[in-house]
Amino acid sequence: MFRGYMKNFLRQSSLTLLIFGLLLTAALILADRHVCRSTSDRILTYEEAADVHPDCILVLGAGVRGNIPSPMLEDRLKTGIALYQNGTADRLLMSGDHGRKDYDEVNVMKNYAIEHGVPSSNIFMDHAGFSTYESMYRARNIFGARKIIIVTQQYHLYRAIYDAQALGLDAYGVASDSRDYKGQLYRDFREILARGKDFLYGIFQPPPTYLGETISLYGNGDVTNDR
């Protein structure tokens, strides 16, 4: 009798888990499609971006090794600098992870831009851009941005623009893909999960890890220096 009960319990539990898994998968697919479809018309070319007149060009951080940007980050920086140079905006906002003393994306990003001719005073650093959503939240609440051009790889742009729009920003994006990146299949899969997460973030809008005093994008970017 006990064995029969356990078999029935396990069968029902397996069925419940299967149904739950199918529902979760369907929800992720729907969220993924919604995020991509609702933002695809906001991805612009260099020429189109020059007519937007945003408050800033927001370059999203990625991995660094010491003082060297990863290939993905280097391409984002090159794209952001090119947009700055073609007059899209005269302010760069570098948003990335600087949560530890031994890991610093944003100073690497700023130094790279300075080395390529952008004045330090026109480069702002967001040291607490720990996620795409937090970068958008802090761009709005800390730096006072209302209209932005986001720079990252295209697979990531959909979610970045979606997060920004959910927070009330008038957001556009320019893709920085200029090469193939190792491990992209894994990133594409992970991005589906991230889009589902940020779909919920857009509804509930939790605060970021850190906020702080406001910093005007129309001031001097050197106020964000920590060195």
ABEGO torsion letter per residue (X at the ends): XAAAAAAAAAAAAAAAAAAAAAAAAAAAAAAAAAAAAAAAAABBBAAAAAAAGBABBBBBBBBBBEABBBAAAAAAAAAAAAAAAAGABABBBBBBBBABAABBAAAAAAAAAAAAGBBAAABBBBAABABAAAAAAAAAAAAGBABBBBBBBAAAAAAAAAAAAAAGBBBBBBBABABBBBGAAAAAAAAAAAAAAAAAAAAAGBBBABBEBBBBAABBAAAABAX
